[in-house]
Amino acid sequence: MAHYVSPVEPMRLPILFTMVLTVWVALGAIALAADSTDGAVIEAKSGAKVGYIPIEGVINGAKAAYFKRSLKTAEERGLTHVVVHFTTPGGELGAGMEMLNAVLSVPQDKPRLIAFVDDHSLSAGSLVAYGHDEVLVTSKALLGDIGVITQGPDGKIEYLPEKVETVVRSLLRNAAQHRGWDEAKMVKMTARNQELYRFTVPAVAASATGEAVPAKEVFVIQDDLGTWLAAHPDIKPESKVLVLGVDRLLSYTARDAVAQGMATAQVADLDAVYKRIGVATADVADLSPSSTERTAWTLAGIAPLLAALALGLVFLEFKVPMGGMWLVLAAIVGAGFFVCQFYQDLASSLEVVIIVVGLFLILVEVFAFPVGGLLAGSGALMVVVGLVLSFMPTATQFQPSVDGWGTMAEAALWQSLTAIIVLTIGTILMIVALPKMALKTGLADAAAIAGTSGGALEAETATLVGARGIAHTILRPGGQIRIGQRIHGAVSRDGGFIDAGAPVEVTAVHYGELVVTAVMGS
């Protein structure tokens, strides 16, 4: 006789305990991630007033998120100076813009921001470096060349349209105005279709106050030429000297940067930077990314696969129950996914709660309180929503008016769709492969799932449909049934629970499983 299993049945208690453990592990991972970049980095040097932030390799969203958190930590700790060590060929424009805006949001000298370039800081690296109060370089440093480009899958490099370059030029002007760098030279680092000119402004005799203005060289970018000449009617237009023509981007060696006022000074090494500030190297607070964060950066590229794997492990708990082992593994993999997203400022506790609650509702319906799919359907929707939000920047995910929000939402949908597609393909492969895995590994009773392989079972559809047997395990709605001496994987047709030992009848064969219904009144 078929019946719904009581939610307080003792054998369900381990499953419910595992669900609670899953929530605990996932939330604990986010809490650990939140703590790892705040207290630990300065804890050993609580009295330090100088911080160190390395920016190494390609600049991307993960580096931008780390940089912004580190600057915030420096401000909260009341540091007087922050040395940012650049060794980068550049990277993503959006990430570089985020970092520059973060730098310019720091009030001047609170703390004083010092960019240190001992090798190279090009493109997006220079974009960020020139937002600092000082730029210190070693003899082999290279700066500049902020080309706004895109590179296709074939390696071909193309410049982005004027609409994008205009934004970057405005950012460079803003940095120059904030930090005192030469505006025309800054703009020429990205304005490849404009010429850069030099004028010699003659000395002005002493005024009534006794102050004389010496002769000086002034650099003017082509966009500003008309306005500048109108403001200096005594300067002849033909007196201009072309410094750099079209289709050229301004860049500097260390010596040239210092000579042209585009670097504060040349130093020997990082220790010399600290000596210049007046602090011992041993007293500097290291704000370098933690090992957890670096691992998260490495895994960030496969974040959709981690999400798919976590959900696939949850599916395995339905298909081949192992006393909650699959759920624990899903919690661990899911925690790894959320740590990756946290370190990119894409996920916080909100997304964790949404997804974990969604999974909890699904598990409750399957293992404890079946209500015709209402809880499971609501849970599945929450999982999808939480997954999409986990791929959107935390700060702007609920602000559709923000520039670029539509692009971010589209990217989040594609990444979520990737995870779902991988999950779907993986689920089908698991259904096909589980019987072979069971025979080799003993993860489950081989006889119990030998009937779940696709193809062979479908060939017996004519003889199996209409056959009767008994539920070998609880069907919730998946499980195993026995027909004669054979055990097959089966699923309840209406999604309801069928108790072990209850008589059942096969109504269909689908994806290597028997679809059954309870035989009433037997």
C-alpha positions as CSV (number, residue, x, y, z in Angstrom):
1,M,0.0,0.0,0.0
2,A,1.5,3.4,-1.0
3,H,1.7,6.1,1.5
4,Y,3.6,9.3,2.3
5,V,6.4,8.8,4.8
6,S,6.2,10.6,8.1
7,P,8.5,13.6,8.3
8,V,9.7,12.5,11.7
9,E,10.7,9.0,10.6
10,P,14.0,8.3,12.4
11,M,15.9,7.4,9.2
12,R,15.3,10.9,7.9
13,L,17.1,12.6,10.8
14,P,20.7,12.1,9.4
15,I,19.5,13.7,6.2
16,L,18.1,16.7,8.0
17,F,21.3,17.0,10.0
18,T,23.3,17.0,6.8
19,M,21.1,19.8,5.4
20,V,21.9,21.9,8.5
21,L,25.6,21.1,8.1
22,T,25.5,22.2,4.5
23,V,24.1,25.6,5.5
24,W,26.8,25.9,8.3
25,V,29.7,25.1,5.9
26,A,28.6,27.5,3.2
27,L,28.0,30.4,5.5
28,G,31.2,29.7,7.4
29,A,33.2,29.9,4.2
30,I,31.9,33.3,3.4
31,A,32.6,34.5,7.0
32,L,36.1,33.1,6.7
33,A,36.6,34.9,3.4
34,A,35.4,38.2,4.8
35,D,37.8,38.0,7.7
36,S,40.9,36.9,5.8
37,T,41.5,40.3,4.1
38,D,40.7,42.5,7.1
39,G,42.3,41.6,10.4
40,A,45.0,39.2,9.5
41,V,47.1,41.3,7.2
42,I,47.8,44.0,9.8
43,E,47.3,42.1,13.0
44,A,51.0,41.4,13.5
45,K,51.9,45.1,13.1
46,S,49.0,47.0,14.7
47,G,51.2,50.1,15.1
48,A,52.3,50.2,11.5
49,K,51.4,53.4,9.6
50,V,52.6,52.4,6.1
51,G,50.9,49.7,4.1
52,Y,52.1,47.7,1.0
53,I,49.8,46.5,-1.8
54,P,51.3,44.5,-4.8
55,I,49.5,44.6,-8.2
56,E,51.1,41.8,-10.2
57,G,50.2,40.4,-13.6
58,V,47.2,41.1,-15.7
59,I,44.7,43.5,-14.2
60,N,41.2,42.0,-14.1
61,G,38.0,42.1,-12.0
62,A,39.5,40.0,-9.2
63,K,42.6,42.3,-8.9
64,A,40.3,45.3,-8.9
65,A,38.1,43.9,-6.1
66,Y,41.3,43.1,-4.0
67,F,42.7,46.6,-4.6
68,K,39.5,48.3,-3.5
69,R,39.3,46.2,-0.3
70,S,42.9,46.9,0.5
71,L,42.5,50.7,0.1
72,K,39.5,50.5,2.4
73,T,41.4,48.6,5.0
74,A,44.3,51.1,4.8
75,E,41.9,54.0,5.4
76,E,40.1,52.2,8.3
77,R,43.4,51.5,9.9
78,G,44.5,55.1,9.7
79,L,47.7,54.4,7.6
80,T,49.6,57.5,6.7
81,H,51.2,56.1,3.5
82,V,50.3,53.2,1.1
83,V,52.9,51.9,-1.3
84,V,51.3,50.2,-4.4
85,H,53.9,48.1,-6.2
86,F,53.0,47.8,-9.9
87,T,54.4,45.0,-12.1
88,T,51.8,44.7,-14.8
89,P,51.4,44.8,-18.6
90,G,47.9,46.2,-18.2
91,G,44.7,44.3,-18.5
92,E,40.9,44.8,-18.6
93,L,39.8,48.4,-19.2
94,G,36.8,48.1,-16.9
95,A,38.9,46.8,-14.0
96,G,41.5,49.6,-14.5
97,M,38.8,52.2,-14.5
98,E,37.4,50.8,-11.2
99,M,40.8,50.9,-9.7
100,L,41.5,54.5,-10.8
101,N,38.1,55.6,-9.5
102,A,38.9,53.9,-6.2
103,V,42.3,55.7,-6.0
104,L,40.8,59.1,-6.8
105,S,38.1,58.6,-4.2
106,V,40.8,58.6,-1.5
107,P,41.3,62.2,-0.2
108,Q,44.7,63.5,-1.0
109,D,47.3,62.4,1.5
110,K,44.8,60.5,3.6
111,P,46.7,58.2,3.3
112,R,49.3,59.4,0.8
113,L,49.4,57.0,-2.1
114,I,52.7,56.1,-3.7
115,A,53.0,54.1,-6.9
116,F,56.2,52.2,-7.1
117,V,57.2,50.8,-10.5
118,D,60.4,48.7,-10.5
119,D,59.9,47.1,-13.9
120,H,56.8,48.0,-15.9
121,S,53.4,49.4,-15.4
122,L,51.8,49.8,-18.9
123,S,48.3,50.4,-20.2
124,A,45.8,49.9,-17.4
125,G,48.7,49.8,-15.0
126,S,49.7,53.4,-15.9
127,L,46.0,54.4,-15.8
128,V,45.9,53.4,-12.2
129,A,49.4,54.5,-11.2
130,Y,48.8,58.1,-12.3
131,G,45.9,58.4,-9.9
132,H,48.5,58.3,-7.0
133,D,50.1,61.2,-5.3
134,E,53.6,60.1,-6.2
135,V,55.1,57.8,-8.8
136,L,58.5,56.4,-7.9
137,V,60.5,54.4,-10.5
138,T,63.7,52.3,-10.7
139,S,66.1,52.7,-13.6
140,K,64.5,49.9,-15.7
141,A,60.9,51.0,-15.3
142,L,58.5,51.6,-18.2
143,L,55.3,53.7,-18.1
144,G,52.5,54.8,-20.4
145,D,51.0,53.5,-23.6
146,I,47.4,53.4,-22.5
147,G,45.9,52.1,-25.7
148,V,42.2,51.3,-25.6
149,I,42.2,48.0,-27.5
150,T,40.5,44.7,-27.8
151,Q,42.1,41.4,-28.9
152,G,40.1,38.8,-30.8
153,P,40.4,35.0,-30.5
154,D,42.7,35.1,-33.5
155,G,45.1,37.4,-31.6
156,K,44.3,40.4,-33.8
157,I,44.4,43.7,-31.9
158,E,42.0,46.5,-32.8
159,Y,41.4,49.9,-31.2
160,L,38.0,50.5,-29.6
161,P,35.8,53.3,-30.9
162,E,36.1,57.0,-30.1
163,K,33.1,56.7,-27.7
164,V,35.2,54.5,-25.4
165,E,38.4,56.4,-25.8
166,T,36.7,59.6,-24.9
167,V,35.8,58.2,-21.5
168,V,39.4,57.1,-20.9
169,R,40.7,60.6,-21.9
170,S,38.3,62.1,-19.4
171,L,39.5,59.8,-16.7
172,L,43.2,60.7,-17.4
173,R,42.3,64.4,-17.3
174,N,40.6,63.8,-14.0
175,A,43.6,62.0,-12.6
176,A,45.9,64.8,-13.8
177,Q,43.8,67.5,-12.2
178,H,43.5,65.6,-8.9
179,R,47.2,64.7,-8.6
180,G,49.0,67.4,-10.5
181,W,50.3,65.5,-13.5
182,D,50.7,67.2,-16.9
183,E,47.2,66.9,-18.4
184,A,48.3,67.0,-22.1
185,K,50.9,64.3,-21.6
186,M,48.4,62.2,-19.8
187,V,45.8,62.5,-22.6
188,K,48.4,61.7,-25.2
189,M,49.0,58.3,-23.5
190,T,45.7,57.2,-25.0
191,A,44.8,59.8,-27.7
192,R,46.5,58.1,-30.6
193,N,44.6,60.3,-33.3
194,Q,45.7,63.6,-31.8
195,E,49.1,65.4,-31.9
196,L,50.9,66.7,-28.9
197,Y,52.6,70.1,-29.1
198,R,55.1,72.0,-27.0
199,F,55.1,75.8,-26.7
200,T,57.7,78.0,-25.0
201,V,56.1,80.6,-23.0
202,P,58.4,83.6,-22.5
203,A,59.4,85.0,-19.1
204,V,57.3,87.7,-17.7
205,A,58.9,90.7,-15.9
206,A,58.4,91.2,-12.2
207,S,54.9,92.4,-11.3
208,A,54.0,95.0,-8.8
209,T,54.4,92.4,-6.1
210,G,58.0,91.8,-7.2
211,E,57.3,88.3,-8.6
212,A,58.7,87.4,-11.9
213,V,57.5,84.4,-14.0
214,P,60.4,82.6,-15.7
215,A,60.1,81.1,-19.2
216,K,58.6,77.6,-19.3
217,E,57.6,74.9,-21.6
218,V,53.9,74.1,-21.9
219,F,52.5,71.0,-23.6
220,V,49.1,71.1,-25.4
221,I,47.1,68.3,-26.8
222,Q,45.4,68.9,-30.2
223,D,41.9,69.0,-28.7
224,D,42.9,71.9,-26.5
225,L,45.0,73.8,-29.1
226,G,42.3,76.4,-30.1
227,T,41.3,77.1,-26.6
228,W,44.8,77.5,-25.3
229,L,45.9,79.8,-28.1
230,A,42.8,82.0,-27.5
231,A,43.9,82.3,-23.9
232,H,47.4,83.2,-24.9
233,P,47.0,85.8,-27.7
234,D,50.7,86.7,-27.5
235,I,51.8,83.2,-28.6
236,K,52.0,82.6,-32.3
237,P,50.4,79.3,-33.5
238,E,53.4,78.6,-35.8
239,S,55.7,78.6,-32.8
240,K,54.4,75.2,-31.7
241,V,56.7,72.2,-31.8
242,L,55.3,68.8,-32.6
243,V,56.3,66.4,-29.8
244,L,54.3,63.3,-30.9
245,G,52.2,62.8,-34.0
246,V,49.1,60.8,-34.8
247,D,49.0,57.0,-34.4
248,R,51.6,57.3,-31.6
249,L,51.0,56.8,-27.9
250,L,53.1,58.5,-25.3
251,S,55.3,56.2,-23.1
252,Y,58.3,56.8,-20.9
253,T,61.5,55.2,-19.7
254,A,62.4,55.8,-16.0
255,R,64.9,58.6,-16.8
256,D,62.6,60.3,-19.3
257,A,59.6,60.1,-16.9
258,V,61.6,61.9,-14.1
259,A,63.0,64.5,-16.5
260,Q,59.6,65.2,-18.0
261,G,57.9,65.5,-14.6
262,M,55.9,62.3,-15.2
263,A,57.5,60.5,-12.3
264,T,58.4,61.9,-8.9
265,A,61.8,60.4,-8.5
266,Q,64.1,57.5,-9.3
267,V,64.9,55.1,-6.5
268,A,67.0,51.9,-6.2
269,D,64.5,49.5,-4.9
270,L,61.5,49.0,-2.5
271,D,63.7,49.5,0.6
272,A,64.7,52.9,-0.8
273,V,61.0,53.8,-1.1
274,Y,60.5,53.0,2.6
275,K,63.6,54.9,3.5
276,R,62.3,57.9,1.6
277,I,59.0,57.8,3.6
278,G,61.0,57.3,6.8
279,V,59.9,53.9,7.9
280,A,61.8,50.6,8.4
281,T,60.9,47.8,6.0
282,A,60.1,45.5,9.0
283,D,57.5,48.0,10.2
284,V,55.4,48.0,7.0
285,A,52.0,46.4,7.1
286,D,51.8,43.8,4.3
287,L,48.4,44.0,2.6
288,S,49.2,41.4,0.0
289,P,46.4,39.0,-1.0
290,S,46.1,36.0,1.2
291,S,46.8,32.4,0.0
292,T,43.0,31.9,0.0
293,E,42.4,34.8,-2.2
294,R,45.2,33.8,-4.7
295,T,43.6,30.3,-4.8
296,A,40.2,32.0,-5.5
297,W,41.8,33.9,-8.4
298,T,43.0,30.7,-9.9
299,L,39.6,29.0,-9.6
300,A,37.6,32.1,-10.7
301,G,37.9,31.1,-14.4
302,I,36.0,27.8,-13.7
303,A,33.4,29.3,-11.3
304,P,30.4,28.2,-13.5
305,L,31.9,24.6,-13.4
306,L,32.1,24.7,-9.6
307,A,28.5,25.8,-9.4
308,A,27.5,23.0,-11.7
309,L,29.5,20.4,-9.8
310,A,28.0,21.5,-6.5
311,L,24.4,21.1,-7.9
312,G,25.4,17.8,-9.5
313,L,26.5,16.4,-6.2
314,V,23.1,17.3,-4.8
315,F,21.5,15.4,-7.6
316,L,23.7,12.4,-6.7
317,E,22.1,12.3,-3.2
318,F,18.8,11.7,-4.9
319,K,20.2,9.1,-7.4
320,V,22.6,7.2,-5.2
321,P,22.0,8.1,-1.5
322,M,25.1,7.8,0.6
323,G,23.9,8.9,3.9
324,G,24.4,12.6,3.1
325,M,28.0,12.2,1.8
326,W,27.1,13.8,-1.5
327,L,25.5,16.8,0.3
328,V,28.6,17.4,2.4
329,L,30.7,17.3,-0.8
330,A,28.2,19.7,-2.5
331,A,28.6,22.0,0.5
332,I,32.4,22.0,0.2
333,V,32.4,22.6,-3.5
334,G,29.6,25.2,-3.2
335,A,31.7,27.0,-0.5
336,G,34.6,27.1,-2.9
337,F,32.4,28.6,-5.6
338,F,31.2,31.3,-3.2
339,V,34.7,32.1,-2.0
340,C,35.8,32.6,-5.6
341,Q,32.8,35.0,-6.2
342,F,33.4,36.8,-2.9
343,Y,36.9,37.7,-3.8
344,Q,35.7,39.2,-7.0
345,D,33.0,41.3,-5.2
346,L,30.3,39.2,-7.0
347,A,28.8,37.3,-4.1
348,S,28.1,38.0,-0.5
349,S,26.0,36.4,2.2
350,L,22.8,37.3,0.4
351,E,23.5,35.0,-2.5
352,V,24.6,32.2,-0.1
353,V,21.4,32.5,1.8
354,I,19.2,32.5,-1.3
355,I,20.8,29.4,-2.9
356,V,21.1,27.5,0.4
357,V,17.5,28.2,1.3
358,G,16.5,27.2,-2.2
359,L,18.3,23.9,-1.9
360,F,16.9,23.4,1.6
361,L,13.4,23.7,0.3
362,I,14.1,21.1,-2.5
363,L,15.6,18.7,0.1
364,V,12.7,19.2,2.5
365,E,10.2,18.4,-0.2
366,V,12.1,15.3,-1.4
367,F,13.1,13.9,2.0
368,A,10.5,15.2,4.5
369,F,7.4,17.2,3.4
370,P,6.2,16.5,-0.1
371,V,3.6,19.1,-1.2
372,G,3.1,18.4,-4.9
373,G,6.3,20.2,-6.0
374,L,5.5,23.6,-4.5
375,L,8.5,23.7,-2.2
376,A,10.8,22.1,-4.8
377,G,9.7,24.5,-7.5
378,S,10.1,27.5,-5.3
379,G,13.5,26.2,-4.2
380,A,14.7,25.7,-7.8
381,L,13.7,29.3,-8.6
382,M,15.6,30.6,-5.7
383,V,18.7,28.6,-6.8
384,V,18.5,30.1,-10.3
385,V,18.1,33.7,-8.9
386,G,20.9,33.2,-6.4
387,L,23.2,31.8,-9.1
388,V,22.6,34.8,-11.4
389,L,23.2,37.2,-8.6
390,S,26.4,35.4,-7.8
391,F,27.8,36.5,-11.1
392,M,26.9,40.2,-10.8
393,P,28.9,42.8,-8.9
394,T,27.6,43.1,-5.4
395,A,27.6,46.9,-5.2
396,T,25.4,47.4,-8.3
397,Q,23.4,44.2,-8.8
398,F,20.2,46.0,-7.7
399,Q,20.9,49.3,-9.5
400,P,19.8,48.9,-13.1
401,S,20.3,52.6,-13.7
402,V,24.1,52.2,-13.3
403,D,26.1,52.5,-16.6
404,G,26.9,49.0,-17.9
405,W,24.3,47.3,-15.7
406,G,22.7,45.6,-18.8
407,T,26.0,44.2,-19.9
408,M,26.8,42.9,-16.5
409,A,23.4,41.3,-16.2
410,E,23.8,39.7,-19.7
411,A,27.2,38.3,-18.7
412,A,25.7,36.9,-15.4
413,L,22.9,35.2,-17.3
414,W,25.4,33.6,-19.8
415,Q,27.6,32.3,-17.0
416,S,24.6,31.0,-15.1
417,L,23.3,29.3,-18.3
418,T,26.8,27.8,-18.7
419,A,26.5,26.3,-15.3
420,I,23.0,24.9,-16.0
421,I,24.1,23.4,-19.3
422,V,27.1,21.8,-17.7
423,L,24.8,20.5,-15.0
424,T,22.4,19.1,-17.5
425,I,25.0,17.3,-19.6
426,G,26.7,16.0,-16.4
427,T,23.4,14.7,-15.1
428,I,22.8,12.7,-18.3
429,L,26.4,11.4,-18.2
430,M,26.0,10.3,-14.6
431,I,22.8,8.4,-15.4
432,V,24.7,6.5,-18.1
433,A,28.0,6.0,-16.2
434,L,26.7,5.3,-12.6
435,P,26.3,1.5,-13.2
436,K,29.8,1.1,-14.5
437,M,31.2,3.2,-11.6
438,A,29.4,1.1,-9.1
439,L,30.9,-2.1,-10.5
440,K,34.4,-0.7,-10.2
441,T,34.3,1.4,-7.0
442,G,31.6,-0.1,-4.8
443,L,30.2,3.3,-4.1
444,A,26.7,1.8,-4.2
445,D,25.2,-1.7,-4.7
446,A,26.0,-2.6,-8.3
447,A,22.9,-4.7,-8.6
448,A,20.8,-1.9,-7.3
449,I,21.7,0.5,-10.1
450,A,22.7,-1.9,-12.9
451,G,19.3,-1.3,-14.3
452,T,19.8,2.4,-14.6
453,S,22.1,2.3,-17.7
454,G,20.5,4.0,-20.7
455,G,19.9,2.0,-23.8
456,A,19.8,-1.6,-22.5
457,L,16.8,-1.0,-20.3
458,E,14.9,0.9,-23.0
459,A,15.3,-2.2,-25.2
460,E,13.1,-4.1,-22.6
461,T,10.4,-1.4,-22.5
462,A,7.8,-3.7,-24.1
463,T,8.2,-6.4,-21.4
464,L,8.8,-4.0,-18.5
465,V,5.8,-1.6,-18.9
466,G,2.9,-3.0,-17.0
467,A,5.2,-5.3,-14.9
468,R,4.6,-5.2,-11.1
469,G,7.1,-5.4,-8.3
470,I,7.8,-3.9,-4.9
471,A,9.7,-0.9,-3.8
472,H,13.1,-2.1,-2.7
473,T,13.9,1.3,-1.1
474,I,11.9,4.3,-0.3
475,L,11.1,6.2,-3.5
476,R,11.4,9.9,-2.7
477,P,10.6,10.2,-5.6
478,G,13.7,8.3,-6.8
479,G,14.9,4.9,-5.4
480,Q,15.0,1.3,-6.4
481,I,12.3,-1.3,-7.1
482,R,12.5,-5.1,-7.3
483,I,10.9,-7.1,-10.2
484,G,11.4,-10.8,-9.6
485,Q,15.1,-11.1,-8.8
486,R,16.2,-7.9,-10.6
487,I,16.6,-4.5,-9.0
488,H,16.1,-1.4,-11.1
489,G,16.5,2.3,-10.5
490,A,13.0,3.9,-10.5
491,V,11.2,7.1,-9.9
492,S,7.6,7.8,-8.7
493,R,5.5,9.0,-11.6
494,D,3.6,11.7,-9.6
495,G,6.6,12.7,-7.5
496,G,5.1,11.3,-4.3
497,F,6.9,9.1,-1.8
498,I,6.4,5.4,-1.9
499,D,7.4,3.3,1.1
500,A,9.8,0.4,0.9
501,G,7.9,-2.8,0.4
502,A,4.9,-1.2,-1.2
503,P,3.7,-2.8,-4.5
504,V,4.3,-0.8,-7.7
505,E,3.6,-1.0,-11.4
506,V,5.9,0.2,-14.2
507,T,4.3,2.8,-16.5
508,A,7.3,3.9,-18.6
509,V,11.0,3.7,-19.1
510,H,12.9,7.0,-19.3
511,Y,16.6,7.9,-19.2
512,G,17.6,4.4,-17.9
513,E,15.0,4.5,-15.1
514,L,11.6,2.9,-14.6
515,V,8.7,5.2,-14.0
516,V,6.3,3.6,-11.6
517,T,3.1,4.2,-9.8
518,A,1.9,2.8,-6.5
519,V,-0.6,-0.1,-6.8
520,M,-3.5,1.0,-4.6
521,G,-5.4,-1.5,-2.5
522,S,-2.9,-4.3,-2.8
